[in-house]
Amino acid sequence: MSEKVYQKKIMLIGPKYAADLKEAGGVTVLFEQLLEDMRELGVDHLAINSNKNCYRNIAETFFIVMKEFLTNLRRYDHVSIHGTANHYIMIAPFVIFFAKMFGKSVSLRKFAGNFNDIYEKSGPVKQGLIRYVLKNADLSFFETKYLVEYFKKFNPYTFWFPNVRRRPEGMAPKSDFNRRFVYISHLKDEKGTQELLEACQKLDDSFDVKIYGPVHEAKYTPEYVAQYNTSYEGSLTPKEVVEKLQESDVLVLPSHREGYPGIVIEAYSAGRPVLVTNLPAIAEIVEDGETGFLVEPKDVESLVEGFYKFSVENYPRLSQNAYNAFEQFDSLPQTKKFLEKIEAL
């Protein structure tokens, strides 16, 4: 363990792992990674689990989180809330109110990349809660740069904290290309699963496309997937994700909306280029033609063209660039920046 240099005691509220690791979403993996970093850095902290999948219902989640928060609040210097839009609306207003009452500083870290859309489409009450939370936090962190710029109008102390991972040992760029593609995400229309299947039907037999992830829409049975010249291989634990990336050449993720997908960061850590949709947040982290290729969302023909853009000639360069691009998403340096801002309060 590193020598302890962080003085503030930090209470964190965020989603921890549930019993079934194969159902773990990106926000859970991200919060657990932060906790691992804090243990390594010797930070005195308490993590309160806000993952609704660990409780019977939303009401129980709220009650237990608030009970633990209020019971332990006096012992900590800083409270840090990590979550999705629901955390900001359901938990954060109460946490900020009581933390400020007891003279504690507060930071917010918003996962995912569509919070501006949620804010703009919300009614006056929900917008008011979001403004209250943002204006009264001492620090706010967002996953994408465009969200940082959008929400700075509510709080100038708003910073970038991207999706991060640790690079596993033994990772290296790859030189040979064998047209092995892998999809690792939830199976549902919003993730572009249907477009991917239809694209697979149009590829020639030299392509090998494997699909992994929890099924979130009933139609995506193994039999349904098999009709489209590909195969569903089941769900993966976080450790297995890295193994499957290493067995593949390219990650494909044709989502309809995303922040910074954690699986793209993991692909970079393994030196695997990506085939992803041209969305505002993704375009911040994927350089078209350099770390992979961008295709149009909900466009099967564009996706098919993307598959054919990878070649034996360009693959070694793409793999090296993807490997190098991981550096800015390395977890420990980003966690240190986060903690330094808290220490400076």
N, C-alpha and C positions, 0 to 999 in steps of 0.2 A: 504494500500500500504506500502511496506517495506521502511525503511529509505534509502535515496539515497546514495549509496556508490560508484557508477560508474561515473567517471568524464568525460569520452570521449563521445562526441556526435556521434552517429552512423547512417549512411545511409545504409539501407538494400535494396537490389534488389532481388526480388523473387516472386514466384507465389502465389497470394492470391485467396480466394474463388471467383468463378463465381456465377451467380445467382442461378443455380441449384446445391444445395449442394449434391444431390444424384449422381452427375457426378464428385464429387471432388476426385482427385487421391491422392495417398499417399504423393507425394511431396508437394502438396498444404496443406494437413492436417499438415504435418511436419513444413512447414514454418509458418503457422498460429499459431501452438503451440509455436514456438520460439517467435513470436510477443506477445503472451499472457504472456509468462514468462517475457519478457522485460518490459511490462507494470507493472507487479506485482513487479518487482525489481526496478522500478522507473528509468529506463534507458531513457535518452533523445534520441529519435530516430525518423527516418522517414522511412516508408516502401513504396517503389516504386513497383507497381504491374507489373510483367513480364509474367503473365499468358496469353498466346495467345488466350485462349477461352474468354477473356474479351474484345477482340478487333476484328475488322473486318478481319484482315489478319496479316501476319508476318511483313509486311512493316510498318503497323500502330503501331504494338507492339514495334518494334525497334525505330521508330520515337518518340513515346510518352515517352518511357523509357529514351531515351537519352536526350530528352528535359527536363524532370523532374530532371534527374541526373545533367545536366550542370547548370540548374537554381539554384539548391540548394547546389551545391558542396562546395562553400565557407563557408557555415554555419556549416559544419560537419568535425569532426576530422578523421573519419575512414569510409571507404566504404566496405561493405560486400556483396558479390555476392553469392546467393544461388540458385542452379538449377541443371539442367541435362546437358548432353553433349552439347546440342544445345546452352544453355546459355554460356558455356565456349567458344564456337567457334564464336557465333554471337555477343554477347554483351560484354563479358569480355575483349577482346583485346582493345576495345575503352575505356571502363571504366578505365582499368589500365593505359593506356596512359595518359588520362586527369587527373586522380587522382594523378599520379606521377608528372605531370607538375605543379600541385598546392600544392605539398608537403603533400598529404594525404596518410595515410597507407591503405592497401587493404588486405582483407581476402577473401578466396574462400571456399565454402562448396559444395561439389559434392554429390548429391543424387544418389541413386541406386548403383549397384555393378558390372557393366560390363564395366567400363571406360577403363580398360586395353585392353579389346578386341577391343573397338572402336579405341583406339590409334594405336594398332598394325595393324589394317585393313585399316587405313586411308592413303591417299596419302601424299606426301611430304609437300604440302601446309598446309593441315589440321594438320598434325603432328607438323609443325613449329609453327602454331598458338597456339596449346596446350602447347608446350614447352615454348613459350613466356609468356603465361598466368601463368603457374606454376612457372617459374623461377623468375618472376617479382612480384609475390604476396609476401606480408610479412608473411602471414600464409596460409596454406592450410589444409582443413579438409575433410576427407573421411569417408564414412559410414562403411566400412569394414576394418578389420585389414590387410587383404592381399593387399588391394589397398594402404593403408598407406605405407607398405613396398615396393610396386612396384614403387610408385611415389616419394619416398624420394630421389631417384637419381637425381631428378630435383630440389628439394628444401628440405633441411634438416629440415625446420620448417613445417613439415607435421604431422598432428595429427589425432587421432580417434575421431569422433563425430558420435555416432551410431544413428540409428533410435530411436526415443524416443516418449513417451506418458506420460500423467498423469494417475495415478491410480484413477479411479472414486471412490467415497465414497461407502461404503457398500460391496466392493469386498472381497471375502474370498475363500479359497480352498473348493473343493466340494468332498464329500465322496461317494455319490451314483452314480452308472454308469448304464445308461439306453440305451446305444448304439445310442445316439442322436448325429449325426455329422452335421457340418455346413460348407459350402463353402461360403466365402465372398470375392469376387474379381471380376475383369472384366471377362465376359464370352468370351473367345477367346482361340484358340488352344495353344498359347504360355503359357497360364496359366494352361495348362493341363486339360482344361474343358472336352475335348473329352475323355481322359483317365479316368477321374472321372466318366463320364456317363457310359462308358463300364464296369468299376469296379462295379458300382451300380447294373448293370444287373446281376452280379455274386454273390451278397450278398443275404443272406436269409432274410425272411420277418421280422426278429427281429430288423433289422437296420432301422433307420429313418435318411435319408440324405436330407437336404434342401439346396437349392442353391440360393444365393443372389448376386446381382451386376449388373452394367450396361452391356448391350449386345453390344459387339464390333465387332461381326461377325454375319451376318444376319441369318445364319443357326440355331442359338441357340434361337429358338422360344419356348414358353411354351409347344407347342404341340410336338416339337422335343425332348425336355428334358423329357417330360412325358413318352416317349417310353422306357426310360431306368430305370424304377422303382424308379424314384425320382421326384422332383417337383421344378420348378422355381418360386420363391416367389417375384421377383421384386428387385428394387434397394433400398438402405438404406441411410439415412442421417448419419453423424458421430455419433449422439446420439443413433440412432437406432441400430448401429453396436454393441454397448456394450450390449444393451438389448437382441439382438439375441444370442450373445455369452453366456450370463447368462442362456438363455433357453436351451443351448446345453451342451454336455459333452466334445466334441473334435472339434477343428478346423482342416479341411483338406484343403491342398493347394498343389496340385501336379505340380507346375510350371516347365517350361523348363529352365528358367533362372531368377535369383533374386539377389537383394542385401540383406538387412535385411528387409523382408516384414513387413510393419507397422502393418498388421493384426495379425502377429505372436506376436508382442510386446503387442498388445491389448489383445490377448488371454491370454498371461502370466499375464497381469494385473488383469484379472478376474479369475486366477487360473485354466485356461483351457489348458490341454496338447494339442499337435499338431501332425498331421500326414502330413509330408512334404517331399519333394524330397531332396535327398542327393546332394546338390550343394555346391560349395566352401564357399560361404558367409553364407548359411543357416547352414552348419555344424559348423560354428563359434558360433552360438547362440542356436542351438538345440542339446542337448546331447542325443544320441540315447539310448532309454530304461530308461531315467531319466526324461526328460521334454516332452517326446513324442517319436515318432518313425520316422526314416528316411527310405524312399523307393527310388528305382531307378527311375530316370526321364524317361518318355515316356514308362513305363513298367506297363501294366495293371495288370498282375499277381502279381507283387511286391506290387502294391497298394492294391489289394484285401487282400493279406497276412497281410499288415499293419493294415487294419481294424480289423482283427481278433486277433491282438496282444494285444488290449485293453481288459481288463477283470475286473470283479467285484473285484478280488483280488488285482490287481496292480494299479487300478485307483486312490484310495486315495493318494498313494505315488506319482504318476505322477502329480496329481493336486497340491499337496503341493510343489513339486519341481518346477513346472511351476510358481506358485505364488511367490516363493522365487527368481526365476531367473529374475523376472521383475526389481529387485532393480537396476541393472546396466543400465537399460534403462529408469529410472525415469527422466523425462524431466528437472525439475528445477535444480538438481545438475549438469547435463551435460551442461545446459545453463550457469551456473555460471562458470564452467571451461572454456568455450568458451569466456566469457566476461573477465575473469581474464587474459587470454592470450592477448586479445586485449589491455587491460589496461596496460600491461607490455611493449608494443611496445614503 
